Amino acid sequence: MLGQLHDLDLQLLRLFVSVVECGGFSAAQGELGLSQSSISQQMAKLETRLGYRLCSRGKGGFRITPKGEQLLIAIRGLFESIEAFRHQSNGVAGRLIGEVRLGLSEALDQSVLQRVADAIRRFRERDESVRIELISAMPGEMERLMLQQRLDLAIGYFSQVQSAFDYRELFSETQHLYCAPGHPLFSNEAPDDQALQASDRVDHPYRFLRSDEPFQGKLCSARSEQVEGTLAFILSGKHVGYLPSHFARSWEEKGLLRAVRVGEMSFDVGFHLARHRAQVPGEAQKAFEEDLLAAFA
């Protein structure tokens, strides 16, 4: 009996199928390019390997045995599986597979999201079968996830002091200092430094950002990581704080926010594409990074 299949066994099985399809040894000579005696010898070798007769040949002509019929069905199933495997393995050769995990900073501008969407479109037009996961998180959380290799790439405003990461600048975002109705600065078109210093500001936990903020008021009884939280403090009319200009625009148009000393109290925040240097990217991750950089070019 056949224990393990070898290349020789597959050759013998193919020969058996050809003999059956041709209707006998003599008829199969032209198909196989072998003499009748050679075909007979190889059929005998296959029957010895199997331990049973596959066909009878003599004066009554060629006839396949019941066991031969069963084997023929099994062989055809085997060859179909081999062909399917060949097609699948060839298809995988040039295809991107796996998953890509991208971290995104909160409250991104519409134009930024459109560029991310463009990168996804570019990637989906490749020959790929990849699961893409988008995770919205604060910069500190994204850095932690990248250190744990739970994110492949991240777009955010990072300190750039983490030596484990590579950074590629993508765009910048303007932040203004805002106040709301009810705050003393709201009706003051040109507040002086004394009026500013008397204002209770919202503290942002990222120290590297605070160092860039032109307004460094000492009075601070509010703290928020998210822009939504900062907005709530400002809308109370009791605090001033920094917000991305694109995020605050609709509130300004409603008369619910006003920027304080625009330009002088404004600053830009650089956003970067970051990845872990020690995390060797797969083909899918490399391709997605290329598409992101192209979309932001």
C-alpha positions in Angstrom: 0.0 0.0 0.0 1.0 3.6 -0.5 2.3 5.1 2.7 3.8 8.4 1.6 3.3 9.8 -1.9 6.5 10.4 -3.9 7.1 12.0 -7.3 7.3 8.5 -8.8 3.9 7.6 -7.4 2.4 10.7 -8.9 3.9 9.8 -12.3 2.5 6.3 -12.0 -0.9 7.6 -11.0 -1.0 9.9 -14.0 0.0 7.0 -16.3 -2.9 4.9 -14.9 -5.4 7.8 -15.6 -4.0 8.1 -19.2 -4.3 4.4 -19.8 -7.9 4.4 -18.6 -8.9 7.5 -20.6 -7.3 6.0 -23.7 -9.0 2.7 -23.2 -6.0 0.4 -22.9 -2.2 0.0 -23.0 -1.9 -0.1 -26.8 -4.1 3.0 -27.3 -2.1 4.9 -24.6 1.3 4.5 -26.4 0.9 7.6 -28.5 -0.4 9.6 -25.6 2.4 8.7 -23.3 5.2 8.3 -25.8 6.0 4.8 -24.3 6.1 1.3 -25.6 3.3 -1.1 -24.6 5.8 -3.2 -22.6 7.0 -0.1 -20.7 3.5 0.9 -19.9 2.8 -2.6 -18.7 5.9 -2.6 -16.5 5.0 0.7 -14.9 1.4 -0.4 -14.3 2.7 -3.6 -12.6 4.9 -1.4 -10.4 1.9 0.7 -9.4 -0.2 -2.4 -8.6 2.7 -3.7 -6.5 2.9 -0.4 -4.6 -0.9 -0.5 -4.0 -1.2 -4.2 -3.3 -4.2 -4.8 -5.6 -5.0 -5.1 -9.3 -6.2 -2.1 -11.2 -7.2 -3.5 -14.5 -7.4 -6.7 -16.5 -6.0 -7.0 -20.0 -6.1 -10.0 -22.3 -8.2 -11.6 -25.0 -11.3 -10.0 -23.5 -9.8 -6.6 -23.9 -8.9 -3.9 -21.3 -11.1 -3.6 -18.3 -10.7 -1.6 -15.1 -11.4 -3.4 -11.8 -13.8 -2.2 -9.1 -10.8 -1.2 -6.9 -9.4 0.5 -10.0 -12.6 2.5 -10.4 -12.4 3.7 -6.8 -8.7 4.6 -7.2 -9.5 6.6 -10.4 -12.1 8.7 -8.5 -9.5 9.4 -5.7 -6.7 10.2 -8.2 -8.9 12.8 -10.0 -9.8 14.4 -6.7 -6.1 14.5 -5.8 -5.1 16.1 -9.1 -7.9 18.7 -8.8 -6.5 19.6 -5.3 -3.0 19.9 -6.6 -4.1 22.2 -9.4 -6.1 24.3 -7.0 -3.0 24.5 -4.8 -0.9 25.6 -7.7 -3.3 28.4 -8.7 -3.5 29.6 -5.1 0.2 29.5 -4.5 0.9 31.3 -7.7 -1.8 33.9 -6.9 -0.2 34.6 -3.5 3.2 35.3 -5.1 2.5 38.8 -6.1 -0.3 39.6 -3.6 -0.1 41.6 -0.5 -1.6 39.8 2.5 -1.9 40.2 6.3 -3.0 43.3 8.1 -2.0 47.0 8.6 -2.8 48.8 11.9 -2.7 52.6 11.6 -3.1 55.0 14.6 -4.7 58.4 14.0 -4.7 61.5 16.2 -8.0 62.9 17.3 -10.0 65.7 15.7 -8.1 65.7 12.4 -9.0 68.3 9.7 -11.3 67.1 6.9 -8.4 67.6 4.4 -6.2 65.2 6.4 -8.9 62.6 6.6 -9.4 62.9 2.8 -5.7 62.3 2.3 -5.9 59.2 4.5 -8.9 58.0 2.5 -6.8 58.6 -0.7 -4.0 56.4 0.7 -6.6 53.7 1.4 -8.0 54.0 -2.1 -4.5 53.7 -3.6 -3.7 50.7 -1.5 -7.0 49.0 -2.3 -6.2 49.3 -6.0 -3.2 47.1 -5.5 -3.3 43.3 -5.7 -4.0 42.7 -2.0 -6.0 40.8 0.6 -5.2 42.9 3.6 -7.2 43.8 6.7 -6.7 47.5 7.6 -7.5 48.7 11.1 -7.7 52.4 12.0 -7.3 53.3 15.7 -8.0 56.8 17.0 -5.9 57.6 20.1 -3.9 60.3 21.8 -0.2 60.7 20.9 1.0 59.1 24.2 -1.3 56.1 23.7 -0.2 55.7 20.1 3.5 55.7 21.2 2.8 53.1 23.8 1.0 50.9 21.3 3.9 51.2 18.8 6.4 50.3 21.5 4.3 47.2 22.2 4.2 46.6 18.4 0.4 46.8 18.4 0.5 49.6 15.8 2.4 49.5 12.5 2.1 53.2 11.7 0.7 56.3 13.5 -0.1 59.8 12.4 0.0 62.4 15.2 1.8 65.2 16.9 4.7 63.5 18.6 7.6 64.7 20.8 10.1 63.2 18.4 12.4 62.4 21.3 11.6 58.7 21.3 14.7 57.1 19.8 12.8 53.9 19.0 10.8 55.6 16.3 11.3 56.9 12.8 9.4 60.1 12.0 8.3 61.6 8.6 6.7 65.0 8.6 3.3 65.1 6.9 1.6 68.4 7.6 1.2 71.1 10.2 -1.8 72.4 12.1 -2.4 75.9 13.4 -3.6 76.4 17.0 -5.1 79.6 18.3 -5.8 80.7 21.9 -9.6 80.9 22.4 -12.1 82.3 24.8 -15.9 82.2 24.9 -18.8 84.5 25.8 -18.8 85.3 29.5 -15.0 85.5 29.7 -13.5 89.0 30.3 -11.3 88.6 27.1 -14.3 87.9 24.8 -15.3 91.6 24.5 -11.7 92.8 24.7 -10.5 93.3 21.1 -6.8 93.8 22.2 -6.3 92.4 25.7 -2.9 93.3 27.2 -0.5 90.9 28.9 -2.0 91.7 32.3 -5.5 90.6 31.2 -4.1 87.5 29.7 -2.2 86.6 32.8 -5.3 87.0 34.8 -7.0 84.3 32.7 -7.3 80.7 33.9 -6.0 78.5 31.1 -6.6 74.9 30.2 -3.5 72.8 30.7 -2.5 70.4 27.9 -0.6 67.3 29.3 2.0 67.1 26.5 4.9 69.2 27.8 6.6 69.3 24.4 3.5 71.2 23.1 3.3 73.5 26.0 6.8 74.8 25.4 5.7 76.0 21.9 2.6 77.8 23.3 3.1 81.6 23.2 0.7 82.0 26.2 2.3 80.6 29.3 -0.2 81.8 31.9 0.5 80.7 35.5 -3.2 80.5 36.5 -4.3 77.0 35.6 -7.1 75.0 37.2 -8.3 72.9 34.2 -6.7 70.0 32.4 -7.7 68.0 29.4 -6.0 65.6 27.0 -8.7 65.8 24.3 -9.7 68.8 22.3 -13.4 68.2 23.1 -12.6 68.5 26.8 -10.6 71.7 26.2 -13.5 73.1 24.2 -15.9 72.4 27.1 -13.7 74.3 29.5 -13.4 77.3 27.1 -17.2 77.3 26.4 -17.8 77.6 30.1 -16.6 81.2 29.8 -14.2 80.6 32.7 -11.1 79.5 30.9 -8.9 80.2 27.8 -7.2 77.4 25.9 -5.6 76.3 22.7 -7.6 74.6 19.9 -6.9 73.6 16.3 -8.2 76.4 14.1 -10.1 74.0 11.9 -11.8 72.4 14.9 -12.8 75.8 16.4 -14.0 77.3 13.0 -17.7 76.2 13.2 -17.9 77.5 16.8 -16.4 80.8 15.8 -19.0 81.2 13.0 -21.7 80.7 15.6 -20.2 83.4 17.8 -19.4 81.0 20.6 -15.6 81.2 20.4 -13.2 84.0 19.6 -9.5 83.8 19.0 -7.3 86.0 21.2 -4.5 88.0 19.6 -4.3 85.9 16.5 -0.8 85.4 15.2 1.0 86.6 18.3 -0.7 83.9 20.5 -0.9 81.3 17.7 1.5 78.5 16.9 1.9 75.5 14.5 2.0 71.9 15.5 3.8 69.4 13.2 2.2 66.1 12.5 4.3 63.1 11.6 4.0 59.6 10.4 5.8 57.4 12.9 6.8 53.8 13.0 8.9 51.5 15.3 12.4 51.1 14.0 12.8 47.6 15.5 9.5 46.4 13.9 10.4 44.9 10.6 7.6 45.9 8.2 6.0 43.3 6.0 5.2 43.9 2.3 1.7 45.2 3.1 3.0 47.6 5.7 5.6 49.0 3.4 3.1 49.4 0.6 0.6 51.2 2.8 3.3 53.5 4.1 4.3 54.4 0.5 0.7 55.2 -0.3 0.3 57.4 2.8 3.5 59.4 1.9 2.3 59.7 -1.7 -1.1 61.0 -0.5 0.5 63.6 1.7 3.1 64.6 -0.8 
